[in-house]
C-alpha cells in the first residue's frame, strides 16, 4: 500500500478524517500492512496485546466467549477500526476477531496510535465514543440489555 492508498483508506474513517495532514503523516509512520487468510485469528479474546487495526479489504467476524457460549458480536467491513477497546480500556482483549476469506488490514501499535489521537480533541472524543459504543453493544448482545 502506497502513501496515496493509505491516505484514501484513513480518509474514509471518521476517526482519522478529523486529523490534520501532519497528524496523518505521523499515523502513517506507525502503520504496518498485514494480511490474513480465511479463519485466521487476528485478535484472541483474553490476550494481552494492544495493536489496533483498520480493515482495508475483506471482512472480519467479531465474537466473544461468555459463560461458555460464543456470542456473535459483529461482521466488520473495510474502513472499520477494531482492537481499540483493549488499549483505551487497559484490559485484555474482550473479543476474538477472525478473518472471513482473505483480509488485508493496517496494524498500528495501540499505545502510539492512541497517544497521537489524544493530541487532537475531536479524535480523542471520537475514540472514546467508539469504545463506549462497542462496550454497550457487547453488553446488549451478551446479556440482552
C-alpha positions as CSV (number, residue, x, y, z in Angstrom):
1,X,0.0,0.0,0.0
2,X,1.5,3.3,-1.0
3,X,1.0,6.7,0.7
4,X,-1.9,7.7,-1.6
5,X,-3.8,4.4,-0.9
6,X,-3.1,4.8,2.8
7,X,-4.4,8.4,2.8
8,X,-7.6,7.3,0.9
9,X,-8.1,4.5,3.5
10,X,-7.8,6.6,6.6
11,X,-9.8,9.4,4.9
12,X,-12.7,7.1,4.8
13,X,-12.7,6.6,8.6
14,X,-14.1,9.5,10.7
15,X,-11.6,8.9,13.4
16,X,-8.7,9.6,11.1
17,X,-10.6,12.1,8.8
18,X,-10.6,14.7,11.6
19,X,-6.8,14.7,11.8
20,X,-4.7,17.3,10.0
21,X,-2.2,16.3,7.4
22,X,0.7,16.4,9.9
23,X,-1.0,14.1,12.3
24,X,-2.0,11.7,9.4
25,X,1.7,11.6,8.4
26,X,2.6,10.6,12.0
27,X,-0.1,7.9,12.0
28,X,1.2,6.6,8.6
29,X,4.7,6.1,10.1
30,X,3.1,3.8,12.8
31,X,1.2,1.7,10.2
32,X,2.1,-1.8,9.0
33,X,0.1,-3.7,6.4
34,X,-0.8,-7.2,7.5
35,X,-2.6,-10.0,5.6
36,X,-4.7,-12.9,6.8
37,X,-6.2,-16.0,5.3
38,X,-9.7,-17.3,5.9
39,X,-10.4,-18.1,9.6
40,X,-7.0,-16.7,10.8
41,X,-7.3,-15.3,14.3
42,X,-6.3,-11.7,14.2
43,X,-7.2,-10.9,17.8
44,X,-7.7,-13.6,20.5
45,X,-10.0,-12.9,23.4
46,X,-8.1,-12.6,26.7
47,X,-4.8,-11.8,25.0
48,X,-2.7,-9.0,26.4
49,X,-1.9,-7.4,23.1
50,X,-2.7,-3.8,22.2
51,X,-2.5,-3.4,18.4
52,X,-5.3,-1.5,16.7
53,X,-6.4,-2.4,13.2
54,X,-8.0,-0.6,10.3
55,X,-9.6,-3.0,7.9
56,X,-8.6,-2.4,4.3
57,X,-10.0,-5.3,2.3
58,X,-12.2,-8.3,3.2
59,X,-14.4,-8.8,6.3
60,X,-13.7,-9.9,9.9
61,X,-16.0,-11.6,12.3
62,X,-16.1,-10.5,15.9
63,X,-17.2,-12.8,18.7
64,X,-16.8,-13.2,22.4
65,X,-17.0,-16.2,24.7
66,X,-19.2,-15.6,27.7
67,X,-20.2,-18.2,30.3
68,X,-19.2,-21.0,27.9
69,X,-21.2,-19.6,25.0
70,X,-20.0,-17.9,21.8
71,X,-21.7,-14.6,21.3
72,X,-21.6,-13.3,17.7
73,X,-21.0,-9.5,18.0
74,X,-20.4,-8.2,14.5
75,X,-19.1,-8.5,11.0
76,X,-16.9,-5.6,10.1
77,X,-16.4,-4.1,6.7
78,X,-13.4,-2.3,5.1
79,X,-12.8,1.1,6.6
80,X,-13.7,0.0,10.1
81,X,-11.3,0.2,13.0
82,X,-11.1,-2.6,15.6
83,X,-8.9,-3.7,18.5
84,X,-9.1,-0.3,20.2
85,X,-11.0,-1.4,23.3
86,X,-8.0,-3.1,24.9
87,X,-5.7,-0.2,24.6
88,X,-8.1,2.5,25.6
89,X,-9.6,0.5,28.5
90,X,-6.3,-1.1,29.7
91,X,-7.9,-4.6,29.8
92,X,-7.0,-7.8,27.9
93,X,-8.8,-8.4,24.6
94,X,-12.6,-8.6,25.1
95,X,-13.3,-10.4,21.9
96,X,-11.9,-12.7,19.2
97,X,-11.6,-11.3,15.6
98,X,-11.4,-13.8,12.8
99,X,-10.7,-13.2,9.1
100,X,-13.5,-14.1,6.6
101,X,-11.7,-15.0,3.5
102,X,-8.6,-13.0,2.6
103,X,-8.1,-9.9,4.7
104,X,-5.7,-7.0,4.5
105,X,-5.5,-4.5,7.3
106,X,-3.3,-1.8,8.6
107,X,-1.9,-2.6,12.1
108,X,-0.9,0.2,14.5
109,X,0.8,-0.1,17.8
110,X,-2.0,0.7,20.2
111,X,-0.1,2.9,22.5
112,X,1.5,5.0,19.8
113,X,-1.8,5.5,17.9
114,X,-3.8,6.4,21.0
115,X,-1.1,8.8,22.1
116,X,-1.3,10.6,18.7
117,X,-5.1,10.6,18.7
118,X,-5.2,12.0,22.2
119,X,-3.3,15.1,21.0
120,X,-6.4,16.0,18.9
121,X,-9.5,16.8,20.9
122,X,-12.1,15.7,18.3
123,X,-10.2,12.5,17.5
124,X,-9.9,11.8,21.2
125,X,-13.6,12.2,21.8
126,X,-14.5,10.1,18.8
127,X,-12.2,7.3,20.1
128,X,-13.9,7.4,23.5
129,X,-17.3,7.3,21.8
130,X,-16.3,4.3,19.7
131,X,-15.1,2.4,22.7
132,X,-18.3,3.2,24.7
133,X,-20.5,2.2,21.8
134,X,-18.7,-1.1,21.4
135,X,-19.0,-1.8,25.2
136,X,-22.7,-1.1,25.2
137,X,-23.2,-3.2,22.1
138,X,-21.4,-6.1,23.6
139,X,-23.4,-5.9,26.8
140,X,-26.7,-5.8,24.9
141,X,-25.7,-8.8,22.7
142,X,-24.3,-10.8,25.5
143,X,-26.8,-10.2,28.3
144,X,-29.8,-8.9,26.4
145,X,-30.0,-5.4,27.9
